[in-house]
Amino acid sequence: MTESAVLPERLRLRVVALVSAVLPTITPVPARLRKVADFAPARRARLGGGLIWEALAEDEFRGHAAVQVAALPAGEDDPVDAAARAWLVRDEGWESVVSTATESLDDSVTRDDVVQAEIGRLAAQVASLQAEVASLRAEHKDELDRARSDYKVLRQRLGEARGVLRGAEDQRDTALAARDEALAAAETATRAADADVRRLRAQLEEAETALAATRRDSRSERDAGTIRVRLLLDAVVESATGLRRELGLPAVTGVPGGAVEAELAGVDAAPASSAPASPALLEQTLALPRARLIVDGYNVTKQAWPSASLEAQRSRLVAALGPLVARSGAETTVVFDAAESTTRTAMPAPRGVRVVFSPEGVIADDVIRQLVAAEPRGRVVVVVSGDQAVVRDVVRSGARAVPPSTLTAIISA
């Protein structure tokens, strides 16, 4: 018996049941059986039995199926199961096994046949369930491995978080200790200041008492007081002279009425300016208390670095002003002309240096005039510009004008 077409129905059903139990594990699965392989194990033999039987006509598929069926437990003393396996494997003597099983089967439908068919069906379901259980066990093992990996990662992250928390707690404790020390130092300083105030008040009261006693003195004592005052006045004058020599301040030229006289004569004379005449005097001037420096940006850069681009000129000037501002402490503003531009570039600047672009339609000269006019009279304001109109206006407003060459001599050194 070599043809599958003559197999009894029970034997054919047993073959189909065994193959359907292992169908998902067969590689490769024929294209027409891929959908059947996705069915539940109990539905494969019932709904896809015909397709499976047709596919078994191909020796290659039958051989792969026989390998997987061999892994299933065999039924004890079941000639139909043995014949089905022999038909699939087709080792030597398989035809005899199949023929013997066929002869022992009765083609008539009896109750015993029904029972045996049911047993075969149930055996196929058991085999299918066993395969499904094995698959589920593999999936559960993979999920367990992933859970263990995630647990390991979470434990590691928890350890890192605990380390960060301990570091933050240490920093908090250090900050609290520093705060307590600062509060204690502030309290000590406050007590010392209160003691100094009380001491100074006592000295003031003593001085007021002594002054009252001096006023009650005789004329001779009043003369002695006059001498002491004169000595103090001489000391103040000499101190002022020394300060002027130390700062190298130039002599004031012109007279207060010069501007009025020039206006009456019809001459536009610029008022005198005590502007620093050298780089050294400029640095000394900027070192005065609350000094203010205003720089006409492009007026300086186009003389210092005419071949560079405007962007390079701006960056070079602003960066070069950093050391000068750090040494002098002067409040510094650099004004760039952007009257014809609709965009404004954000520029990084050193500490103490502010960069200003004139608004659209407004030239930098007008912005410089506004900045100078906003300063109070008497404050040291230095404007670096070579524009004579700007120089004339800012000097009239009380500022000191410096040519660009004086500033570039400092920042290029």
Steps between C-alpha positions, in 0.01 A plus 500: 500500500682806375225744417342723760170497315425142621548577868196427715312802631609444861865475404477809277331697781773390743770620257326837459454534881870436567615748233252769612637474857852595386410719201627835647844343567549365145747706294422606239120502513342492150328825408153340488543371860628822663153618587412152636815509719363812675182311608460362851632142523148348524386681184791409275401135441128583481516799263828447317514121479444492125774752429742319730428167327560657158830651617618158627508383139829696473789292631693803628215625719420145615865450600509823707169406663633153586797653686271715717245217559781272620547742796141436619439216750371185327179327604556172686385188309320712243551341155324792327742752656799281414377461142443877464853571623645229272312648203651843574857384572506220237796316642579151374200270543250781544270358233464178700408695813241703311360187327465313829320794661275531196402134507414523868263787440139427417353729237151472647402775738460342842483642847852383561618689192331813626663459839842446343456801271408709801801369685720592205350844482552549872856373471564753224351773718721392789803512273394843377447621856840365598658695216307812604608455863863473388460819296340682793777383729758643260311830482468513878872432533579788263267731693662392827846572359387845385343568840823399674698728269262790566521430873879512486494832312246645745713394797802665340305821438368490854856476630606793285200703617584423861858616438377826345260547793781449751714752310214752500447448872871557563490821294189611688671439835809690381283791380312509832828502691633783281176692553528461877862619490400800285216588740736477796756719323228751409384512861856557617550775240169662602599503865840647410332767283260590783795535734679724248188716462474541875868587522475755217193656658691538826789660311257729322348608829847564638588703190180704528577563870854606414369732224262665742783551747718645224233757412503613859876554494661839486604689185852363527368149490285601197820612322659165572192333348537718190857381462390138523232560236755662273727200540213270407419716195861488386496122540185475284653720229821301497300174485304628199822601327649157563185326369510708182866413452429129568218486243697705249202728434576761233446868559154635417496712188255771415264693727133443587393798291693385194202320348278807547758730349553261206123487440476882505788517256327248270764229549400138582774433752508160673523523877818398671529137602716342766531185287788258573780578257682163519422131552640514853280798592200324344555197724538726804180683410304176455627386842323794670192409708183431294673579168295449181648399160297530175662372177391593145543140371550522125683836532769316698507168314515646150814691599658212695416206270375639167561179301292272727129431456250691713421187702871438565548867592216484753623179661860621520410835660260354758746226597791748527302725736463218755848536665474883509160487671626233741794722601315831526151392604351766272139455388542441125257514205592437134258652245488360144314672215209286372276774362475332159462144628182319601678222693693514826777251575526361855867538600674339798680766704748490792384583849436874540469569123158571345445494121228723352379524138327820396129461410392484137515848351713639787877542465747405772603868549151585628500205737836614643361854550200353684720288726717800591197723560355240739805518729503753790733797481820436689529130428814391313373412150754417225388473134732336245422635152674672211179665374549874565126569517459231765809626688367858502154397626615263776759748629227761526302249705790463746669185365866451413577410138786266409618416144485134390879477479533553876265210575654266239844569645376351830300203374761402237790506746 
